[in-house]
Amino acid sequence: MFKLILPFAFILIFSCNLQAQNCNCAENLKWVKKIIEENDAGFQYALDQKGQDAYQAHNAKIEQKLAGIKSNLDCTKLLSEWLQFIRKGHLSINRIDGKDVDSLVSDTGFITKNNHPTVSISEDEFRNYLTIKKEQNLEGIWDSPPYKVAIKKYPEGYKGIIVSSTADNWMLGDVKFALNNELSEGIYYLRDKTPEKISFTLPIGKNMFQLGNYLYTKIYPTVENTPLEADFVKSYSTGKPYLQKINAKTILLRIPSFNGRQKQTIDSLIAIHRPQLEKIENLIIDIRNNGGGSDGSYAEIIPFLYTNPIRTIGVTFYSTKLNNQRMLDFCKNYKEYGIDPMEIPFYRAAYDSLNNHLGEFVNLRPDRKLVRIDSGYSTLPYPRQVAIIINGGNGSTAEQFLLEAKQSKKVKLFGTTTSGVLDISNMYFVESPCKEYKLGYALSKSYRIPNMAIDNKGIQPDYYIDQTIQNTEWVDYVRKILEDSK
């Protein structure tokens, strides 16, 4: 990876300079395929892995589905399905108007599906039931605008039932979602009442609940969280990094994102608390659900982990006219992208170098070396032990951080296997000819391929935290292991 060139999740928005048109889904699919086939750094790698026959079969399957497209939402799903053949990460397709997540609007308003499941319910009666019941579980009145739902237990599982809504097509008694007893899977109905499968749920303390991409907050009855639950709610719901002293032996550093906008906050936390960090026995870094950002965001953390030279494998950039335009944009808009004006000559030279090798992968490091060896730190006596908590929500720059951190003799990883979206990276965004969609694809490929590929594999922890240990208990579980070790 070449930090000077581009962080792993550095985002650049590029608008295709084409006149607006009226595009149907078939035309949008044709555009997506053309951009990916001609410009994506991982397209040929995917073909090499899966084969041309599999790709043709996938295209035929998608083409057959075009006839059934009846809405923008249907089209977005189809385009996303096409992209999934290439890889699961560092690819995205979204409508620019945003009307493809939980909404579907026609010329006449919201479309309501026929035969939608309903349940007879009264909010007042359900509140009375909740008041007298002794057992506290998921049952209650929950809010996720524009919906207020009653989550009620049934023999087959839980149902979320509308008690009020500002969405015109949702009425009292309509079932918003249904979950099995284990809360491991279920059905969630989108705003147009299209059913979608849910395979991810997460209680966040006693008063918040994550259902796939949707967050619900309990409004009745609210229950006081335990101290561990309160800490987890803070950790999960915060958008900013923070540092917390757990006790005299252990400090927690929570980093929900390595987004470039968080770098200043992370650096400030490190600077303010440096005296504590340089005396503390144990440091826990919780990066659960940190999906990446900018490599520079974790630079100030590395000195506290360092014990020996860190080897970082570089990347190579795929050269096309579309991809290379980015370098000129860096030069023109250097302030917007946080680029030092002194580096502008480098980016102009990089543009020339890329353009001289169209259709090829180019190593943009000045020395053309494949590996960078960082030995510019001294080993600090404290912290003596560093635990990094990880899970399946970690990808991209977060995984790059782990590859560097785990080379330290101080560091151990705790949790579950990461997502595995790092090898093909450096996302770049373009708008469709009709200005309907924004497509994100990747510009670079790691030299780790194929001998140490991370994509679709992830990074495994040193200490697996199994399902019997609740999310609210992970930090305390790690703390006990660190403090009990000798």
N, C-alpha and C positions, 0 to 999 in steps of 0.2 A: 504494500500500500504506500502511496506517495502523498503524504499529508499536505505538501505544498501545493499540489495540483487541485485536489478536491476532497473534502470529507466524504465519508461513505453515504451520508444521507443529505448531502448538500443539494438543495432544490433550486432548479433554475426553470423559470416559466418562459416558454418560447411560443409565440403566436405565429402559426403558419400564415404567410402573407398571401392569402387567397381570398377571393371574393366570397361572401356568404351565399350559400345556395340552399335549396330545399333538399335535404338528404333523407332517404328512407333507411331502414336498418341494413338492408343489403349493401347500400353504398357506404355506410359507416363501417360495416364489417370489412369491405374491400379496402378501405383506407387503413384500418387498424392492421390488417395483414401486411399491407405494403410497407408501412412504417416499421413494423417489427422485423419482417424478412430482410429489409434493406439496411436497417440501422442498429438493431438491438445486439449488444455484445454477446448475449447468451443464446441467440437463436440457433446458430450452427451447432453449438455444444449440445443443445436439446435434441436436435436432429441426430447427431452422432450417438447420443445415448439411447434414443427411442426408435430411431429408424424412419426412413422415408415412407414406408408402407403405413406405419402407425399414424404418421402425420396426415397422409392422404385420407385415411379412414376417419380421422378426427374432423378434417375439413368437410368430408361428405356428411357426417353426422350433424354438424353445425348447419350446413346448407339446407338439410332436410327440415330443420327446426325453424327456418326463416318464415315459412308459410304460416306458422302459428303465432307470429309476433303481432300483438294487438295494442301494445302500449310502449311508452318510453321505458318503463320499468322492465318489461319483457326484453326489450332490446339490450338494455344495460346488462341484464343477467346473461344474455347470450354472448355478448362481447367478452364479458368476464370469463365465461365458460371456455371460450376459445383461447383466451390467454393462459388459462390454467394448464394447458398442454405444455407450454414453454417452461414454466416454473411457478412456484407458489409465492415467491417474494420478489420485491423490486420490479413489480409490474402492477399497473392499476389503470382502471378506466372509470371515470365518473362524469356525470352530466354537469355541465357548467352551471345550470340553473338549480342544481341540488335536488331535483325532484325525482330521485331514484332510490331513496333509502327507505323511508317509511311513508311515502306519499305517492299517489298516482292521480293526476288531475286530467280530466277530459274537458271538452268545451262546455259541458253542462255541469261540471262539478265532480264530486267524488263518485266513483263507480262502486256500487254495493253488490257484492256477490249474493246470489240466491242461496237459500237453504243453509244459511250460516247458523251454527249451533247457538242456542240461547238457553238461559237458566232463569227461572222465576226467582227474583230476589228483591228484598227491601233493605235499603241501607240502615234504616232505624232498627229493624228487627235484627239485622246482622250485628250491629253495634251492641245491642242488648245481649246477644249471645256471647260476644267477645268479652263483655264486662263480667259475666258470671263464670266463664270457663276458667279452669284452674291451670291447665297445661298451656305453656307458651311455646308456640311454634311459628310457622310461616303464616298462619292465618291472621288476617287483619285487613285494614283499609290502607291501600298503598297508592302513591301518586307518581305519575310520570307524564307530565303535560304532553298532549291535551287530555290524558285519560286519568280517571280515578277508578280504581278497581278494588273489588273485594276478593281476596285470595281465600278460597274455602277448600277444606280437606274433604275428599271423597274416598271411597274404598280403593279406587284405581289410581289415585294421586291427587294433585292440586289443580284447581281451575281459577284463573283470574277473570272475574266477571265485572263488566262495566256497571258502575253505579252512577257515574256522570261523565260527560265528555263534551268538549266544545267542537269536536269533529262531527259534522252534520250526519254522516252515515253510520255513526256508532250510537246505539240506543241502550237504555237500561236493560240489563240481562244478557247482552251480547257477550260471548266468550272471547276474551282477548288472547288468552293463552291457556294451554293445558300441559302439565308436567307429570312425570311418573313419581312414584313415592320416593325414589332415591334422588330426585331432582337432577338426574343425569341426562335426561333428554325430554323432548316434548315438541309441541307445535306452537308457534307464535304467529298471529294473524297481523299482517301489515295493515296500513291505513286503508287500503282498498279491499281488505279482507282476504287477500291472497295468503294462503298458509305457507309458512317456512319452518323447516326443522330447526330445532335448537339442540345443540349438543354441549353447550357451556352455560353453567349457572354458578353463581358464587354468592353466598351470604356474606355480607360485609358488616360484621357486628350483628346487632339485633334489629337495626332499623334501616338498613340498606340492602338491596338485593340486585345483583347483576344477572340479567337474562339475555344471553347473547350480547348484542350491541346496545341493549337498553337497560337503563338504570332506574330502579324504583325505590322510592323513599316511603317508609312506613309513617303514617300520620295517626293511626289509632289501632291498638293501644301502643304507645311508645314505651320501650323498656330500657332501663339504664344498662349501658354496656359495662362489662368488667374492665379493669385497667388494660388488660391485654387486648380486648376487643376495641377499646377506645384508641389504643395506639395503632391498631391495624386500620381502623377507619381513617385516621389521620394519614397514615402511610398510603392507603389506596386512593383516597380522594384528593390528595394534594397534587397540584400541578408543578410545584416548585421543590427543589431540593432543600433538605434541612438536616441539621446535626443535633443529636440528642444524647446527653450523658445518661447512660442507664444506671451505672453505679461507679464506684471508685476504680473498678478494673476495666470497664467496657464502655465504649462509645459507639453509637449507631449513626451512620451516615446514610440517609435515604436519598437516592437519586432516581426519580421517576422517568427522566428523559435526559439524553445527551444532546438535545436540540441546541443549536448554536446560540439561541437566545438565552439559554440557561448557563452558558459558560461564565458570564460575569458573576452570577449568583454562586455557582460552585467555587469559583476562585476566591470570592469574598468569604465564603464559609471557611475555606481552608486557611486563608490569611488570618481571619479573626480568631480561629480556634487552634492555630498552629501550636501555641504553648501547651495546650491540653493534649493534642495529638502526639507531640514529641515526648510525652510522659506516660501515656496510657498503655496498659498491658495488651488490651485487645481492641481491635477495630472491626466492626461489622458493617459492611457496605451492602445495603439492600437495593438491588436494581431490578426487582421483579417487575415485569410488564414494561420495562424500558425497551422500546422498539428501535432505538438508535438515535442518530443525530449527526453531530460533528466530532471527529476525532480529537480536535483541539479542546473539547469540553472536559475531557478527563486528564488533560496533560498535568495539572497540578496535583493529581492524586498519585501519579506514578512514583514520585520520590518516596512516599510512605510505604510503598510495596517493594521497592527495588532491593534486590540482593545480589544480582549478577547481570551481565549484559543481556539485553532483550533483543531478540531477533524478530524482525517484522518482514514478512514476505510481501513484495510489491505487487502492483497491478499493471496491466497493459490496456491502453485505450483503443477502441475501435474507431477508425477514421472514416467518416463520411462527410459530405458537405453539410448536412443537417447537424450532425454531432459537433463538427468543428466550429460552427458559428458561435458556440458558447465562449470560446476564447476571446473573440472580439467583443462579446457582450461584457465579459469580465473587465476588459480594458476600458470600455465606455462607461460602465456602471460600477466601477470598482468600490465606490463608497457604499452602495447598496449591498454588495456582497462581502464587505469587510476586508477588502484586499488592500494591502499596503501599496501606495503609488509607486514605490521603488520596485515593485514586482511586475509592473506593467510590461517592461521590455521582455521579461520571461514569457508572459502569456502571448505576446506577439510572436515570439520565436516558436512557442509551442504550436500556435496556429499554423505557422509556415511548415513546421516539421510534420504536423498531421496532414496538411494538404499535399505534401510531397509523397505521401504514402496512402492515398485513398484506397479503401477496400482492404487495408491491412491493420493489424494490431501494432500499436506503437508504444514503446517504453519512453515516457517523458521525463524520467529522472535524468538530470544532467550527466551523471556518471554511468547511466544505463545499467546499473547493478540491479540484480533481482532481489537482493536482501539488504535491508538496512539494519545495522547493529548499533544499538543505543547503549553506550557505556558511560554516559556523562553524569552519573549520579554517584553519591556515596551512600553506603548502606547505613541507615539510621538504626540506632538500638531499639527505638520504640516507634510504632507499636511492635510488640514481639510476634503477635499472631494477627493475621487478617483473614476474615471469613467474608466471602462474597455470596449473597443469597440470589439464586437464579431460578427462572422457570420458563415455561414454554412461550411466554410473552416477550422473551429477549431475542433480538435479531439485529442484523446489520452492525452498526457501530458498537452496540452493546456487546456483540460477539467478538468484534475486533479487540475491544477492551479486555475481554476475558482471555483471548489468545495471548495478549501481552502480559496480563496480570498473573496468569497461572504458571508462567515461567519462574516466578519468584518462589524462593524456599519458604517464605512467610505465608503464602496464600493457599487457602483451600476453598473449593467451591461447594456450596450446600444447596440442595433443592432438587429440581427436576431438569431434564434435558431441554436445552434451548430450541428455538424454532428452526434454525438452520437456513438462514437467508443472508449469506455474506459473499459467496464466491463471485457472483455476478452482481455488480453494484453500481453506485454513482448514478442515481436517477436523474432523468431529464424529462421535462413535460412539454408536450405540444398540443395545440388545439386542433380540432377537426376542421375541415374546410367549411362546414356549416356553422361553426362556433357552438356546437351542441355538446361536444365531449372534450375532456382533457385526458390524454393518454400519457401515462408514465412508463418509461422503459429504462434500460440500463446501458451505460456507456463503457464499462470496464469489466475485465476478467482477471481473477487472481492467478498468480503464478503457482499457488498451492495446488491448483487443478493439474493432474488428477490424483496426486499422491496423498494429499491431505484435504480433500474436499469437505466442506462444512454443509453446503446446501443439501436439504432433505435428510440430513443426519443430525445436525445440531452438535452442541458441546455438552458432554455429560458431566454431572457433578462428581466430586470426590466422595461426598456424603449424600446419598439419596434420602430425601425426606418423603416418606411414603404417605399414603392416603389416610392412615390412621391419625396423623398429626394435623390438626386443623390449621388453616392459613393464619389464624390469629395467634397461633403458638409458635410459628416458625422462628421468629427472632429470639424468643426465650429459649427455645430448643437449642439453637446455635450458641447462644450465650452460655448455657450450662456446659456444653461440650468444650468450649474454649476455656472456661474458668476451672473446669475439672481436670484439664490436661496438665501434665507436668513436663 
